[in-house]
């Protein structure tokens, strides 16, 4: 069973990469793209928020969604939601397949909608991590701007 799940996750990631990471950006006017639709993006974001922040307070869920959206507007990251989400190593819940195995909770879906509507409790952060789990020296080197729940947020190196 684990091999099937791992193969499915790998197939989805490869398909997204081969599709040119072409899901349209969220927010503002949406158009249909060969990579998916606005509703596909909302679902994908909600899956990542569930995977990364299911046990976080509501504001923390919105903050995780906002980080992903902020990255789409930063030239150091891919310019699409799927590009940011499937960037290798960017999100633990993508790397370990949790985004596909855990059902999306309603609070995560609502948090994504709030982020799409402009709520950014991070004030522009493009990184977050859980200090109880992260040993990545780069993440620890970033200036820490905010803590919500168990996550620390950073604007990155400016």
SVG drawing of the C-alpha trace seen along z (x, -y; Angstrom):
<svg xmlns="http://www.w3.org/2000/svg" viewBox="-15 -43 38 45">
<polyline fill="none" stroke="black" stroke-width="0.4" points="0.0,0.0 2.8,-2.4 4.4,-1.8 1.2,-2.7 0.8,-5.9 4.4,-6.8 4.1,-6.1 0.9,-8.1 2.5,-11.1 5.5,-10.9 3.2,-10.7 1.3,-13.8 4.5,-15.7 6.0,-14.7 2.7,-15.6 2.7,-19.0 6.3,-19.6 5.8,-18.4 2.7,-20.6 5.1,-23.6 3.7,-24.3 1.0,-26.1 -1.7,-26.5 -2.7,-30.1 -1.9,-32.5 -4.5,-32.8 -6.2,-36.1 -7.5,-38.6 -9.0,-37.6 -8.6,-33.9 -8.3,-32.3 -8.3,-28.7 -4.9,-27.2 -3.7,-23.8 -2.4,-23.2 -5.7,-23.6 -8.3,-26.0 -8.8,-28.4 -10.7,-25.7 -7.8,-23.3 -5.5,-25.9 -7.8,-26.4 -8.0,-22.6 -4.2,-22.3 -3.6,-25.2 -6.1,-23.8 -4.3,-20.4 -1.0,-22.0 -2.4,-24.1 -4.0,-21.0 -0.7,-19.1 1.4,-21.8 -0.9,-23.5 -3.8,-21.3 -3.1,-21.6 -2.2,-25.3 -4.6,-28.1 -6.7,-29.5 -4.4,-32.5 -1.6,-30.1 -3.5,-28.3 -4.1,-31.7 -0.4,-32.5 0.8,-29.3 -1.5,-30.0 -0.3,-33.6 3.4,-32.4 2.6,-30.3 0.8,-33.2 3.7,-35.6 6.1,-33.3 4.3,-33.5 5.0,-37.2 8.7,-36.9 11.1,-36.4 13.2,-34.0 10.4,-31.4 8.2,-29.9 5.4,-32.2 2.5,-29.8 0.8,-28.2 1.7,-24.7 5.2,-25.7 5.7,-26.9 4.0,-23.9 5.9,-21.3 9.3,-23.0 11.5,-20.2 11.9,-20.2 9.8,-23.2 7.0,-21.7 7.3,-18.6 3.7,-17.6 4.4,-17.4 7.7,-15.5 6.1,-12.9 2.8,-12.6 0.6,-13.9 -1.2,-16.3 -2.7,-13.4 -3.5,-11.1 -5.0,-13.6 -8.5,-14.9 -8.8,-18.6 -10.4,-20.2 -13.0,-22.9 -10.9,-25.4 -8.0,-25.1 -10.3,-25.6 -11.7,-28.8 -8.2,-30.0 -7.1,-29.7 -10.1,-31.8 -9.2,-34.4 -5.6,-34.5 -6.9,-34.8 -9.1,-37.7 -6.0,-39.5 -5.5,-38.6 -1.7,-38.1 -1.0,-37.8 2.7,-37.5 3.1,-40.9 4.8,-39.4 6.7,-36.4 8.0,-33.9 9.3,-31.3 8.0,-29.4 9.2,-26.6 8.5,-24.7 11.6,-25.2 10.8,-22.0 11.3,-20.0 13.7,-22.0 17.4,-21.3 18.0,-23.2 20.7,-25.7 19.5,-28.1 16.0,-28.3 17.6,-29.1 19.8,-31.8 16.8,-33.8 15.6,-36.8 12.6,-35.7 9.8,-38.2 6.8,-36.5 5.6,-33.4 2.1,-32.0 1.4,-28.8 4.3,-26.5 5.5,-28.2 8.1,-30.9 7.8,-33.2 10.5,-35.1 10.6,-37.6 13.9,-35.9 17.1,-37.6 16.4,-41.0"/>
</svg>
